[in-house]
């Protein structure tokens, strides 16, 4: 079995920016579609959509910026961990991304 090297596991800056902008775009399209489909909203509300896209994209980039990819410190399972934390599916340890490194907490 070929194990990936450490460099291929790392998120690059363009990957983080693209992930954040894609997340913001999907949410903006969803909100914009809801505003168009529901006839009770006045059409001037649609001018909010570009600002909403910028705001959600910046939020997405911020959330993606601190995501860490690597091995669980306890069991060694390769995974992606957000800064808000998650549990390892293998050993059920609580993991968190700090300075783009995975730690147990």
C-alpha positions as CSV (number, residue, x, y, z in Angstrom):
1,X,0.0,0.0,0.0
2,X,1.4,3.4,-1.0
3,X,1.3,5.9,1.8
4,X,1.0,9.5,0.7
5,X,3.9,11.8,1.5
6,X,3.5,14.6,4.0
7,X,3.5,17.3,1.3
8,X,0.6,15.8,-0.7
9,X,-1.5,15.8,2.5
10,X,-1.1,19.6,3.0
11,X,-3.8,22.1,1.9
12,X,-2.3,24.7,-0.3
13,X,-3.4,28.4,-0.1
14,X,-5.2,28.2,-3.4
15,X,-7.1,25.1,-2.2
16,X,-8.2,27.0,0.9
17,X,-9.3,30.1,-1.0
18,X,-11.2,28.0,-3.6
19,X,-12.9,26.0,-0.9
20,X,-14.0,29.1,0.9
21,X,-15.3,30.8,-2.3
22,X,-17.1,27.7,-3.4
23,X,-18.8,27.3,0.0
24,X,-19.9,30.9,-0.2
25,X,-21.1,30.6,-3.8
26,X,-23.2,27.5,-3.0
27,X,-24.9,29.2,-0.1
28,X,-25.5,32.4,-2.0
29,X,-27.1,30.6,-4.9
30,X,-29.3,28.8,-2.5
31,X,-30.4,32.0,-0.7
32,X,-30.8,33.8,-4.1
33,X,-32.9,31.0,-5.4
34,X,-35.2,31.1,-2.4
35,X,-35.6,34.8,-2.8
36,X,-36.6,34.4,-6.4
37,X,-38.9,31.4,-5.8
38,X,-40.8,32.9,-2.9
39,X,-43.0,35.6,-4.4
40,X,-43.6,37.5,-1.1
41,X,-40.1,39.0,-1.1
42,X,-39.8,42.2,-3.0
43,X,-37.4,42.2,-5.9
44,X,-35.1,44.9,-4.5
45,X,-34.0,42.3,-2.0
46,X,-32.1,40.7,-4.9
47,X,-29.5,43.5,-4.7
48,X,-28.4,42.0,-1.4
49,X,-27.2,38.9,-3.1
50,X,-23.8,40.3,-4.3
51,X,-22.9,41.5,-0.9
52,X,-24.1,38.3,0.6
53,X,-21.8,36.4,-1.7
54,X,-18.8,38.5,-0.7
55,X,-19.6,38.0,3.0
56,X,-20.2,34.3,2.8
57,X,-17.1,33.8,0.7
58,X,-15.0,35.6,3.2
59,X,-16.5,33.5,6.0
60,X,-15.8,30.4,4.0
61,X,-12.2,31.3,3.4
62,X,-11.8,32.1,7.2
63,X,-13.2,28.7,8.1
64,X,-11.0,26.9,5.5
65,X,-7.9,28.7,6.5
66,X,-7.4,26.8,9.8
67,X,-8.4,23.3,8.6
68,X,-5.7,20.7,9.2
69,X,-5.1,17.4,7.3
70,X,-3.0,14.7,8.9
71,X,-3.0,11.6,11.1
72,X,-4.9,11.2,14.4
73,X,-2.4,11.4,17.3
74,X,-3.9,8.4,19.0
75,X,-4.7,5.9,16.2
76,X,-3.0,7.3,13.1
77,X,-6.0,7.5,10.9
78,X,-5.5,10.1,8.1
79,X,-8.3,12.7,8.1
80,X,-9.2,16.4,7.8
81,X,-10.1,18.3,11.0
82,X,-11.7,21.7,11.2
83,X,-10.6,24.3,13.8
84,X,-13.9,23.8,15.6
85,X,-13.1,20.2,16.3
86,X,-14.5,16.7,15.5
87,X,-14.2,13.2,16.7
88,X,-12.0,10.6,15.1
89,X,-14.2,7.9,13.6
90,X,-11.7,5.2,14.5
91,X,-10.8,5.8,18.1
92,X,-13.5,8.4,19.1
93,X,-10.9,10.9,20.3
94,X,-11.8,14.6,20.3
95,X,-9.5,16.3,17.7
96,X,-9.0,20.0,16.9
97,X,-6.9,21.9,14.4
98,X,-4.5,24.4,16.0
99,X,-2.0,26.2,13.8
100,X,-2.9,23.8,11.0
101,X,-1.8,20.8,13.1
102,X,-4.1,18.1,14.6
103,X,-4.2,17.9,18.4
104,X,-6.2,16.0,20.9
105,X,-8.3,17.9,23.4
